[in-house]
Amino acid sequence: MAAAAGSAAQGGSAAQGGTDVAALVRERALAGRWVLDPRASRVEFSVKHFWGAVTVRGWFERLEGEGVVEPDGKISGRLVMDAASLNTKNNRRDRHLRSGDFFDAQNHPRVVVTVNRAELTDDARLAAEGELETAGGREPLSFTAEIVDASADTVTLQAALTIDRSRLGMTWSPLRMTSMQATGTVTARFTRASAGSPPAAGPA
């Protein structure tokens, strides 16, 4: 996902969730380790094609992730996508996207978003900084996530990010027909990890 980002959630639900999470942070009720619920999470992407006439949309079918909330409210974590699990509902296009022109899934099977630091803002959002790793490239991240809902045991976040894929080595675009700008949208639901449960390893 990448250096420029915007929110993907509706303002009303995010505000309610943000109010709840602010109180939970003050009470240190969110401290601990959290695990992504892949069944309630989704990572989608879209790119303009044929000089903007067509939008190619897809998603990753296999996800894993985890996060840690410190007692002072600081957050770190990661989201891992299986590059070979991308799906645009077109087998020929999917094979191309998995090839060396794009994700190079054979040599780089994971797409990893690492959040090194995230903090609750005054308007009850999460301001995050980290890194995207994919196709053998790395790109710094800075984005804001909306808090859709939150409780002591579950938190759902949404974010939208714009990426310059050329900075990650994905430069394929004959006759400049395909935009270098890609948009990623993320809905991530985390549940509190049970004591003694192992960390998420990420899809192979």
Backbone hydrogen bonds, N-H to C=O, Kabsch-Sander energy under -0.5 kcal/mol:
donor,donor_aa,acceptor,acceptor_aa,energy
4,A,162,T,-1.2
6,G,160,A,-3.0
14,A,10,Q,-1.9
15,A,11,G,-2.4
16,Q,12,G,-1.9
17,G,13,S,-2.5
18,G,14,A,-3.2
19,T,15,A,-2.3
20,D,16,Q,-1.9
21,V,17,G,-2.6
22,A,18,G,-2.3
23,A,19,T,-1.6
24,L,20,D,-2.1
25,V,21,V,-2.7
26,R,22,A,-2.3
27,E,23,A,-2.0
28,R,25,V,-1.5
29,A,24,L,-2.6
30,L,24,L,-0.6
31,A,28,R,-0.7
32,G,69,V,-2.5
34,W,67,G,-3.3
35,V,191,T,-2.9
36,L,65,G,-2.2
37,D,189,R,-3.4
40,A,37,D,-1.2
41,S,38,P,-0.9
42,R,187,T,-2.7
44,E,185,T,-2.7
45,F,58,G,-2.4
46,S,183,T,-1.9
47,V,56,V,-2.0
48,K,181,Q,-0.6
49,H,54,V,-3.9
51,W,177,M,-2.4
52,G,177,M,-0.5
53,A,50,F,-1.8
54,V,49,H,-2.4
56,V,47,V,-3.0
56,V,54,V,-0.6
57,R,55,T,-0.5
58,G,45,F,-2.3
59,W,87,N,-1.6
60,F,43,V,-1.9
61,E,85,S,-1.4
63,L,61,E,-0.5
64,E,80,V,-2.2
66,E,78,R,-1.9
67,G,34,W,-2.3
68,V,76,S,-3.0
69,V,32,G,-2.8
70,E,68,V,-0.6
70,E,74,K,-3.1
73,G,70,E,-2.4
75,I,118,A,-2.0
76,S,68,V,-2.0
77,G,115,V,-2.4
78,R,66,E,-2.5
79,L,113,V,-2.5
80,V,64,E,-3.7
81,M,111,V,-3.0
82,D,62,R,-2.2
83,A,81,M,-0.8
83,A,109,P,-2.4
84,A,109,P,-0.5
85,S,82,D,-1.7
86,L,83,A,-1.3
87,N,59,W,-2.3
94,D,90,N,-2.8
95,R,91,N,-2.3
96,H,92,R,-1.7
97,L,93,R,-2.7
98,R,94,D,-1.8
99,S,95,R,-0.6
99,S,96,H,-1.1
102,F,99,S,-1.7
103,F,97,L,-2.5
104,D,99,S,-2.8
105,A,98,R,-2.0
106,Q,98,R,-0.6
107,N,104,D,-0.8
108,H,104,D,-2.5
111,V,81,M,-2.7
112,V,110,R,-0.5
112,V,133,E,-2.7
113,V,79,L,-2.9
114,T,112,V,-0.6
114,T,131,E,-2.9
115,V,77,G,-3.2
115,V,113,V,-0.5
116,N,114,T,-0.7
116,N,129,E,-1.5
117,R,129,E,-1.8
118,A,75,I,-1.2
119,E,127,A,-1.9
121,T,125,R,-3.0
124,A,121,T,-1.8
126,L,145,A,-2.5
127,A,119,E,-2.6
127,A,125,R,-0.6
128,A,126,L,-0.6
128,A,143,F,-3.2
129,E,117,R,-2.5
130,G,141,L,-2.0
131,E,114,T,-2.4
132,L,139,E,-3.0
133,E,112,V,-2.7
134,T,137,G,-2.1
137,G,134,T,-2.8
139,E,132,L,-2.3
141,L,130,G,-2.4
142,S,2,A,-0.9
143,F,128,A,-1.9
145,A,126,L,-2.7
146,E,158,Q,-3.1
148,V,146,E,-0.9
148,V,156,T,-2.1
149,D,156,T,-1.1
151,S,154,T,-2.5
155,V,190,F,-2.3
156,T,149,D,-2.5
157,L,188,A,-2.8
158,Q,146,E,-2.0
159,A,186,V,-2.0
160,A,6,G,-2.5
161,L,184,G,-3.0
162,T,4,A,-3.4
163,I,182,A,-3.6
165,R,163,I,-1.0
165,R,180,M,-2.7
167,R,164,D,-1.6
168,L,165,R,-1.6
169,G,166,S,-1.4
170,M,165,R,-2.1
171,T,169,G,-1.4
172,W,101,D,-0.7
176,R,173,S,-2.4
177,M,174,P,-1.9
179,S,48,K,-2.4
182,A,163,I,-3.0
182,A,180,M,-0.6
183,T,46,S,-2.6
184,G,161,L,-3.1
185,T,44,E,-2.1
186,V,159,A,-2.9
187,T,42,R,-2.8
188,A,157,L,-2.6
190,F,155,V,-3.4
190,F,188,A,-0.5
191,T,35,V,-2.7
192,R,153,D,-2.2
193,A,33,R,-2.6
197,S,194,S,-2.0
